[in-house]
Amino acid sequence: MTFDDRLRQAIERGQRRGEDTAREAKAKQMTEEEFRRLHSQHRLALSDYIEDCVRRLPNFFPGFNYETMFGDRGWGGACFRDDFQTGVSRSSTYSRLEVTVRPYSSLHVLDLAAKGTIRNREVFNRNYFERLEEVDIDKFRTLIDAWVLEYVEQFATRT
């Protein structure tokens, strides 16, 4: 076997090794359906947790009503309240806390959003996301707790 023959064999081995590596990398990548399934799994867990947290607000602040959120804006829960004030002039104020997991997107992220309004003023607008394959569900639960508690504290301060 000449040096040229050994050179050709080395090139063929290198090409096969490169093809094998590419095949393995492709097999490791999640398919679009797997991403959807994973998002759905996390969304269900978090939307139940959101419901558990947000549904408790009416127990502490009478007048709030709970609403389940689902659809193109996301899945989760909201509490809202309309206050009518009479006196010299009539006025109406609106308060709302909304926490949702946003719908699946091609970006392959789990996206949590919260918006708080107290007496017609937006007091916070939060958003947090992580790549689906790197999601730490406990971190999302911690954020939900923190955002609901932050809203409750601010609402209690202003009433």
Buried (B, 14 or more C-beta within 10 A) or exposed (E): EEEEEEEEEEEEEEEEEEEEEEEEEEEEEEEEEEBBBBBEBBBEBBBEBBBEBBBBBBEEBEEBEBBEBEEEEBBBBBBBBEEEEEEEEEEEBEBBBBBBBBBBEEEBBBBBBBBBBBBEEEBBEBEBBBEBEEBEBEEBBEBBEEBBEBBBEBBEEEE
